[in-house]
Amino acid sequence: MGMQVGSGQGAGGGRRRRRRRHAPMSEINVTPMVDVMLVLLIIFMVAAPLLTVGVPIDLPETKAKALEGDTEPITISVTASGQIFIQDTEIAIDEVVPKLEAIAKNGYDERIYVRGDQHSDYGTMMKIMGRINAAGFKRLGLVTLDEKGS
């Protein structure tokens, strides 16, 4: 007839405490995932503007303000040697309007930016812009760099 007094352990009471101390945590720790997502977001925010146009052109400089818009415009680039590109694809001058009509999502309201090297032929630039305008595209713009030293 023995009885333990003051131990505080009922039938199996000590085992329950041990299980609670070493039981796996059922909560999800999202802090590492949030950290990784924020780093990826910053990387893509920095890298995205660098990936837009891949044709190297020496743009002229101007004091004009940048145009703002919500959609990505179609970019036509003219190199110093007279090569013409829509985005990154080289095309002939006669193919400019048919290609634009094929890829314009907003029809004739599509924004079109013409990037011309500062050493490119002025006549070639005007031929391209004239053909685009004659085809019915009205939202046409020239891309330049900010003027330095002023």
N, CA, C and O of each residue as an XYZ file, in Angstrom:
600
protein
N       0.807     -1.174      0.000
C       0.000      0.000      0.000
C       0.854      1.242      0.000
O       1.039      1.903      1.021
N       1.318      1.509     -1.059
C       2.122      2.698     -1.145
C       1.472      3.743     -2.032
O       0.720      3.446     -2.960
N       1.793      4.945     -1.709
C       1.215      6.034     -2.476
C       2.252      7.140     -2.588
O       2.933      7.484     -1.622
N       2.350      7.674     -3.766
C       3.300      8.774     -3.945
C       2.573     10.086     -3.736
O       1.477     10.300     -4.254
N       3.190     10.943     -2.984
C       2.576     12.227     -2.681
C       3.467     13.330     -3.261
O       4.687     13.320     -3.091
N       2.824     14.281     -3.951
C       3.542     15.453     -4.426
C       4.313     15.255     -5.722
O       5.033     16.165     -6.133
N       4.200     14.141     -6.366
C       4.952     13.954     -7.613
C       4.284     14.676     -8.771
O       4.968     15.070     -9.715
N       3.005     14.857     -8.728
C       2.286     15.571     -9.779
C       2.120     14.775    -11.039
O       1.617     15.298    -12.034
N       2.518     13.552    -11.033
C       2.398     12.745    -12.230
C       1.262     11.765    -12.033
O       1.337     10.858    -11.205
N       0.244     11.955    -12.782
C      -0.864     11.015    -12.739
C      -0.508      9.830    -13.594
O       0.667      9.592    -13.872
N      -1.482      9.100    -14.007
C      -1.239      7.938    -14.858
C      -0.799      8.411    -16.234
O      -1.605      8.900    -17.026
N       0.487      8.257    -16.506
C       1.014      8.642    -17.820
C       1.224     10.135    -17.979
O       1.460     10.599    -19.095
N       1.147     10.904    -16.900
C       1.268     12.363    -16.988
C       2.638     12.811    -17.472
O       2.742     13.782    -18.222
N       3.678     12.124    -17.057
C       5.030     12.495    -17.469
C       5.270     12.257    -18.941
O       6.007     13.010    -19.578
N       4.680     11.253    -19.475
C       4.868     10.936    -20.894
C       4.207     11.989    -21.775
O       4.734     12.340    -22.830
N       3.097     12.474    -21.359
C       2.418     13.495    -22.158
C       3.265     14.757    -22.259
O       3.332     15.392    -23.311
N       3.892     15.099    -21.182
C       4.723     16.301    -21.218
C       5.891     16.126    -22.167
O       6.232     17.050    -22.906
N       6.496     14.980    -22.158
C       7.616     14.743    -23.065
C       7.160     14.800    -24.518
O       7.871     15.343    -25.364
N       6.035     14.273    -24.810
C       5.531     14.307    -26.189
C       5.259     15.739    -26.625
O       5.517     16.095    -27.775
N       4.754     16.543    -25.742
C       4.469     17.930    -26.100
C       5.746     18.708    -26.354
O       5.798     19.557    -27.243
N       6.774     18.418    -25.574
C       8.028     19.139    -25.756
C       8.692     18.774    -27.078
O       9.310     19.634    -27.706
N       8.584     17.550    -27.506
C       9.290     17.089    -28.696
C       8.368     16.845    -29.886
O       8.788     16.261    -30.885
N       7.155     17.273    -29.791
C       6.213     17.076    -30.897
C       6.602     18.000    -32.054
O       7.066     19.114    -31.813
N       6.424     17.563    -33.301
C       6.749     18.421    -34.441
C       5.840     19.644    -34.480
O       4.670     19.585    -34.105
N       6.417     20.766    -34.950
C       5.662     22.009    -35.020
C       4.754     21.944    -36.246
O       5.211     21.612    -37.340
N       3.499     22.254    -36.074
C       2.550     22.156    -37.184
C       2.327     23.492    -37.878
O       1.498     23.560    -38.786
N       3.020     24.546    -37.499
C       2.885     25.847    -38.134
C       3.914     25.976    -39.259
O       5.019     25.441    -39.169
N       3.537     26.690    -40.310
C       4.430     26.896    -41.438
C       5.162     28.221    -41.240
O       4.538     29.252    -40.986
N       6.472     28.187    -41.356
C       7.274     29.397    -41.235
C       7.455     29.971    -42.638
O       8.208     29.411    -43.434
N       6.779     31.079    -42.960
C       6.816     31.646    -44.303
C       7.884     32.727    -44.461
O       8.051     33.267    -45.554
N       8.598     33.046    -43.406
C       9.607     34.103    -43.489
C      10.674     33.813    -44.536
O      10.987     34.716    -45.313
N      11.259     32.607    -44.614
C      12.260     32.365    -45.668
C      11.672     32.470    -47.077
O      12.347     32.933    -47.996
N      10.438     32.050    -47.247
C       9.812     32.135    -48.560
C       9.591     33.601    -48.946
O       9.817     33.976    -50.097
N       9.161     34.417    -48.012
C       8.953     35.841    -48.281
C      10.286     36.500    -48.626
O      10.347     37.329    -49.533
N      11.339     36.146    -47.923
C      12.659     36.705    -48.215
C      13.103     36.362    -49.632
O      13.604     37.227    -50.350
N      12.927     35.129    -50.032
C      13.313     34.706    -51.380
C      12.473     35.427    -52.425
O      13.003     35.858    -53.450
N      11.188     35.563    -52.185
C      10.312     36.234    -53.148
C      10.677     37.709    -53.293
O      10.640     38.241    -54.403
N      11.027     38.375    -52.204
C      11.421     39.780    -52.287
C      12.734     39.942    -53.054
O      12.885     40.889    -53.825
N      13.673     39.037    -52.851
C      14.928     39.102    -53.597
C      14.664     38.888    -55.082
O      15.224     39.600    -55.915
N      13.822     37.920    -55.426
C      13.483     37.689    -56.837
C      12.774     38.886    -57.447
O      13.029     39.240    -58.598
N      11.887     39.509    -56.687
C      11.179     40.692    -57.182
C      12.166     41.810    -57.493
O      12.059     42.452    -58.538
N      13.103     42.047    -56.623
C      14.096     43.097    -56.852
C      14.956     42.768    -58.069
O      15.255     43.649    -58.875
N      15.352     41.514    -58.204
C      16.166     41.121    -59.357
C      15.410     41.365    -60.658
O      15.974     41.907    -61.609
N      14.144     40.971    -60.710
C      13.369     41.164    -61.936
C      13.076     42.631    -62.204
O      13.029     43.044    -63.363
N      12.880     43.423    -61.164
C      12.644     44.858    -61.368
C      13.885     45.540    -61.950
O      13.762     46.459    -62.759
N      15.058     45.105    -61.551
C      16.291     45.691    -62.069
C      16.608     45.155    -63.465
O      17.073     45.903    -64.325
N      16.359     43.876    -63.692
C      16.746     43.248    -64.958
C      15.761     43.501    -66.096
O      16.168     43.489    -67.257
N      14.493     43.727    -65.807
C      13.478     43.860    -66.854
C      13.762     45.004    -67.828
O      13.650     44.786    -69.035
N      14.118     46.196    -67.384
C      14.392     47.257    -68.369
C      15.584     46.960    -69.261
O      15.660     47.474    -70.377
N      16.507     46.151    -68.796
C      17.682     45.834    -69.595
C      17.381     44.827    -70.695
O      18.165     44.689    -71.634
N      16.271     44.128    -70.597
C      15.939     43.084    -71.559
C      14.981     43.529    -72.645
O      14.621     42.714    -73.495
N      14.548     44.788    -72.660
C      13.505     45.208    -73.583
C      13.966     45.261    -75.034
O      13.306     44.689    -75.901
N      15.072     45.926    -75.322
C      15.521     46.066    -76.700
C      16.974     45.623    -76.775
O      17.815     46.084    -76.002
N      17.264     44.723    -77.712
C      18.601     44.168    -77.788
C      19.456     44.695    -78.912
O      20.578     44.221    -79.091
N      18.967     45.670    -79.691
C      19.739     46.199    -80.803
C      20.566     47.384    -80.291
O      19.994     48.371    -79.829
N      21.900     47.304    -80.365
C      22.722     48.415    -79.863
C      22.680     49.613    -80.809
O      23.051     49.516    -81.979
N      22.217     50.748    -80.275
C      22.092     51.972    -81.075
C      22.604     53.132    -80.244
O      22.348     53.203    -79.042
N      23.324     54.038    -80.879
C      23.817     55.247    -80.230
C      22.763     56.328    -80.424
O      22.761     57.024    -81.439
N      21.856     56.471    -79.440
C      20.730     57.393    -79.562
C      21.170     58.841    -79.388
O      22.082     59.123    -78.612
N      20.523     59.770    -80.110
C      20.810     61.186    -79.894
C      20.236     61.649    -78.555
O      19.382     60.980    -77.973
N      20.708     62.789    -78.076
C      20.270     63.314    -76.788
C      19.345     64.511    -76.993
O      19.483     65.246    -77.970
N      18.395     64.706    -76.064
C      17.456     65.819    -76.129
C      16.994     66.177    -74.727
O      17.249     65.434    -73.779
N      16.309     67.317    -74.589
C      15.791     67.754    -73.299
C      14.323     67.386    -73.116
O      13.723     67.773    -72.112
N      13.734     66.661    -74.039
C      12.307     66.312    -73.967
C      12.036     65.369    -72.803
O      12.895     64.579    -72.411
N      10.818     65.466    -72.254
C      10.415     64.588    -71.156
C      10.001     63.228    -71.710
O       9.601     63.113    -72.869
N      10.101     62.207    -70.874
C       9.739     60.849    -71.280
C       8.227     60.713    -71.392
O       7.482     61.307    -70.612
N       7.780     59.927    -72.368
C       6.362     59.631    -72.524
C       5.971     58.532    -71.556
O       6.755     57.622    -71.285
N       4.763     58.620    -71.040
C       4.302     57.609    -70.105
C       3.160     56.822    -70.749
O       2.330     57.383    -71.465
N       3.133     55.531    -70.487
C       2.079     54.685    -71.013
C       1.970     53.423    -70.207
O       2.870     53.088    -69.436
N       0.862     52.711    -70.381
C       0.634     51.515    -69.592
C       0.958     50.225    -70.335
O       1.038     49.166    -69.713
N       1.146     50.289    -71.639
C       1.461     49.084    -72.401
C       2.845     49.220    -73.036
O       3.357     50.325    -73.216
N       3.424     48.096    -73.365
C       4.742     48.075    -73.993
C       4.582     48.441    -75.473
O       3.811     47.793    -76.180
N       5.291     49.458    -75.949
C       5.161     49.850    -77.359
C       5.946     48.924    -78.277
O       6.822     48.183    -77.834
N       5.618     48.980    -79.555
C       6.412     48.280    -80.572
C       7.599     49.179    -80.889
O       7.433     50.380    -81.105
N       8.791     48.603    -80.918
C      10.000     49.388    -81.143
C      10.614     49.052    -82.488
O      10.874     47.889    -82.797
N      10.842     50.090    -83.285
C      11.532     49.942    -84.564
C      12.888     50.620    -84.408
O      12.958     51.782    -84.005
N      13.954     49.910    -84.721
C      15.313     50.437    -84.558
C      15.986     50.525    -85.917
O      15.850     49.633    -86.754
N      16.726     51.633    -86.126
C      17.497     51.827    -87.352
C      18.950     52.034    -86.937
O      19.265     52.966    -86.197
N      19.829     51.161    -87.418
C      21.239     51.248    -87.047
C      21.958     52.264    -87.940
O      21.395     52.755    -88.918
N      23.194     52.565    -87.593
C      23.989     53.516    -88.380
C      24.230     52.997    -89.795
O      24.376     53.789    -90.726
N      24.274     51.675    -89.968
C      24.495     51.105    -91.301
C      23.210     50.961    -92.110
O      23.253     50.501    -93.252
N      22.060     51.347    -91.539
C      20.799     51.324    -92.280
C      19.963     50.075    -92.075
O      18.928     49.927    -92.725
N      20.372     49.175    -91.200
C      19.575     47.984    -90.921
C      18.342     48.379    -90.109
O      18.406     49.270    -89.261
N      17.227     47.713    -90.374
C      15.966     48.029    -89.703
C      15.530     46.809    -88.906
O      15.549     45.688    -89.415
N      15.135     47.029    -87.650
C      14.697     45.966    -86.756
C      13.336     46.316    -86.181
O      13.087     47.462    -85.806
N      12.453     45.323    -86.112
C      11.243     45.443    -85.292
C      11.509     44.563    -84.085
O      11.691     43.352    -84.206
N      11.528     45.195    -82.912
C      11.982     44.576    -81.665
C      13.408     44.072    -81.907
O      14.319     44.894    -81.998
N      13.643     42.767    -82.016
C      14.992     42.230    -82.240
C      15.143     41.563    -83.603
O      16.190     40.982    -83.891
N      14.118     41.637    -84.444
C      14.114     40.935    -85.724
C      14.428     41.897    -86.862
O      13.753     42.913    -87.027
N      15.453     41.576    -87.647
C      15.808     42.430    -88.778
C      14.829     42.209    -89.930
O      14.470     41.077    -90.254
N      14.407     43.320    -90.540
C      13.465     43.245    -91.663
C      13.886     44.235    -92.746
O      14.719     45.111    -92.515
N      13.294     44.080    -93.933
C      13.513     45.022    -95.024
C      12.525     46.184    -94.876
O      11.498     46.052    -94.210
N      12.845     47.319    -95.501
C      11.993     48.507    -95.354
C      10.595     48.278    -95.928
O       9.625     48.863    -95.446
N      10.486     47.432    -96.952
C       9.172     47.155    -97.542
C       8.298     46.282    -96.646
O       7.084     46.220    -96.845
N       8.892     45.609    -95.667
C       8.141     44.722    -94.784
C       7.696     45.398    -93.486
O       7.017     44.774    -92.670
N       8.066     46.659    -93.285
C       7.777     47.333    -92.013
C       6.281     47.409    -91.752
O       5.820     46.977    -90.696
N       5.518     47.948    -92.688
C       4.074     48.143    -92.469
C       3.328     46.810    -92.357
O       2.524     46.662    -91.437
N       3.554     45.825    -93.249
C       2.836     44.553    -93.073
C       3.141     43.872    -91.733
O       2.245     43.299    -91.113
N       4.392     43.932    -91.288
C       4.738     43.322    -89.996
C       4.058     44.066    -88.854
O       3.557     43.439    -87.920
N       4.035     45.400    -88.918
C       3.364     46.180    -87.870
C       1.874     45.861    -87.809
O       1.311     45.701    -86.725
N       1.244     45.770    -88.964
C      -0.190     45.454    -88.987
C      -0.450     44.064    -88.420
O      -1.492     43.824    -87.811
N       0.495     43.150    -88.619
C       0.317     41.784    -88.119
C       0.500     41.694    -86.607
O      -0.188     40.909    -85.954
N       1.412     42.480    -86.038
C       1.689     42.337    -84.605
C       1.022     43.392    -83.730
O       1.102     43.303    -82.505
N       0.367     44.385    -84.320
C      -0.269     45.439    -83.517
C      -1.508     44.884    -82.822
O      -2.489     44.525    -83.473
N      -1.453     44.819    -81.495
C      -2.568     44.294    -80.710
C      -3.729     45.274    -80.643
O      -4.889     44.864    -80.615
N      -3.421     46.576    -80.617
C      -4.454     47.606    -80.498
C      -4.813     48.207    -81.848
O      -5.406     49.285    -81.907
N      -4.468     47.537    -82.915
C      -4.776     48.044    -84.246
C      -3.947     49.289    -84.545
O      -2.754     49.333    -84.246
N      -4.576     50.290    -85.132
C      -3.860     51.501    -85.512
C      -3.630     52.444    -84.334
O      -3.002     53.490    -84.501
N      -4.129     52.093    -83.142
C      -3.867     52.883    -81.934
C      -2.639     52.378    -81.174
O      -2.360     52.852    -80.073
N      -1.920     51.446    -81.735
C      -0.715     50.899    -81.087
C       0.372     51.978    -81.024
O       0.575     52.728    -81.979
N       1.065     52.041    -79.883
C       2.199     52.959    -79.753
C       3.401     52.348    -80.460
O       3.724     51.177    -80.257
N       4.061     53.153    -81.295
C       5.234     52.695    -82.039
C       6.361     53.683    -81.769
O       6.214     54.882    -82.005
N       7.487     53.175    -81.272
C       8.657     54.005    -81.014
C       9.710     53.706    -82.070
O      10.013     52.545    -82.349
N      10.256     54.747    -82.646
C      11.315     54.614    -83.640
C      12.611     55.052    -82.970
O      12.741     56.195    -82.530
N      13.565     54.129    -82.899
C      14.888     54.392    -82.320
C      15.872     54.466    -83.478
O      16.082     53.477    -84.180
N      16.470     55.619    -83.680
C      17.434     55.766    -84.758
C      18.794     56.152    -84.220
O      18.905     57.050    -83.386
N      19.824     55.482    -84.688
C      21.185     55.830    -84.309
C      21.442     57.267    -84.753
O      20.951     57.691    -85.799
N      22.212     58.021    -83.959
C      22.435     59.424    -84.315
C      23.255     59.572    -85.593
O      23.317     60.660    -86.164
N      23.882     58.494    -86.045
C      24.641     58.528    -87.292
C      23.889     57.854    -88.443
O      24.456     57.663    -89.519
N      22.632     57.495    -88.230
C      21.858     56.853    -89.293
C      21.389     57.900    -90.297
O      21.372     59.097    -90.010
N      21.012     57.428    -91.467
C      20.580     58.296    -92.553
C      19.207     58.900    -92.244
O      18.252     58.185    -91.943
N      19.134     60.215    -92.323
C      17.881     60.929    -92.052
C      16.793     60.500    -93.036
O      15.630     60.370    -92.653
N      17.159     60.280    -94.294
C      16.185     59.868    -95.303
C      15.560     58.519    -94.980
O      14.360     58.330    -95.181
N      16.361     57.576    -94.478
C      15.835     56.262    -94.101
C      14.847     56.393    -92.959
O      13.797     55.752    -92.963
N      15.180     57.225    -91.977
C      14.274     57.451    -90.846
C      12.938     58.024    -91.322
O      11.875     57.590    -90.877
N      12.999     58.996    -92.224
C      11.771     59.637    -92.703
C      10.956     58.693    -93.585
O       9.726     58.754    -93.564
N      11.609     57.819    -94.363
C      10.879     56.828    -95.156
C      10.086     55.895    -94.242
O       8.912     55.615    -94.484
N      10.741     55.427    -93.202
C      10.072     54.509    -92.272
C       8.898     55.205    -91.590
O       7.790     54.670    -91.552
N       9.142     56.384    -91.059
C       8.069     57.099    -90.356
C       6.932     57.476    -91.310
O       5.761     57.419    -90.932
N       7.270     57.858    -92.532
C       6.243     58.200    -93.516
C       5.372     57.007    -93.882
O       4.153     57.139    -93.992
N       5.986     55.848    -94.071
C       5.225     54.636    -94.403
C       4.325     54.209    -93.247
O       3.186     53.794    -93.461
N       4.837     54.312    -92.030
C       4.026     53.938    -90.866
C       2.835     54.883    -90.729
O       1.714     54.440    -90.476
N       3.073     56.171    -90.896
C       1.999     57.153    -90.793
C       0.984     56.979    -91.922
O      -0.220     57.061    -91.679
N       1.446     56.740    -93.150
C       0.546     56.549    -94.287
C      -0.305     55.292    -94.128
O      -1.413     55.225    -94.662
N       0.201     54.294    -93.397
C      -0.559     53.064    -93.183
C      -1.700     53.278    -92.189
O      -2.615     52.459    -92.120
N      -1.658     54.370    -91.416
C      -2.748     54.656    -90.494
C      -2.365     54.659    -89.026
O      -3.201     54.956    -88.173
N      -1.127     54.338    -88.717
C      -0.668     54.377    -87.330
C      -0.414     55.836    -86.944
O       0.359     56.532    -87.601
N      -1.066     56.286    -85.882
C      -0.969     57.693    -85.494
C      -0.161     57.936    -84.227
O       0.253     59.069    -83.980
N       0.076     56.911    -83.418
C       0.811     57.085    -82.158
C       2.267     56.695    -82.379
O       2.706     55.609    -82.000
N       2.998     57.605    -83.000
C       4.359     57.363    -83.418
C       5.287     58.292    -82.642
O       5.007     59.484    -82.525
N       6.381     57.765    -82.114
C       7.300     58.593    -81.345
C       8.743     58.249    -81.627
O       9.057     57.134    -82.044
N       9.624     59.216    -81.398
C      11.074     59.019    -81.553
C      11.674     58.845    -80.178
O      11.283     59.525    -79.230
N      12.637     57.923    -80.068
C      13.299     57.642    -78.792
C      14.664     58.333    -78.811
O      15.432     58.202    -79.764
N      14.948     59.081    -77.723
C      16.233     59.746    -77.564
C      16.731     59.546    -76.138
O      16.011     59.002    -75.300
N      17.932     59.974    -75.862
C      18.489     59.986    -74.516
C      18.397     61.382    -73.941
O      18.291     62.356    -74.687
N      18.436     61.494    -72.615
C      18.472     62.805    -71.976
C      19.778     63.498    -72.326
O      20.841     62.879    -72.342
N      19.683     64.794    -72.607
C      20.862     65.559    -72.972
C      21.751     65.768    -71.746
O      21.266     66.128    -70.673
N      23.035     65.543    -71.911
C      23.987     65.675    -70.800
C      24.617     67.060    -70.838
O      24.727     67.672    -71.901
N      25.032     67.552    -69.666
C      25.760     68.805    -69.586
C      24.889     70.039    -69.644
O      25.384     71.118    -69.971
N      23.597     69.916    -69.336
C      22.762     71.121    -69.340
C      21.907     71.192    -68.115
O      21.140     72.141    -67.951
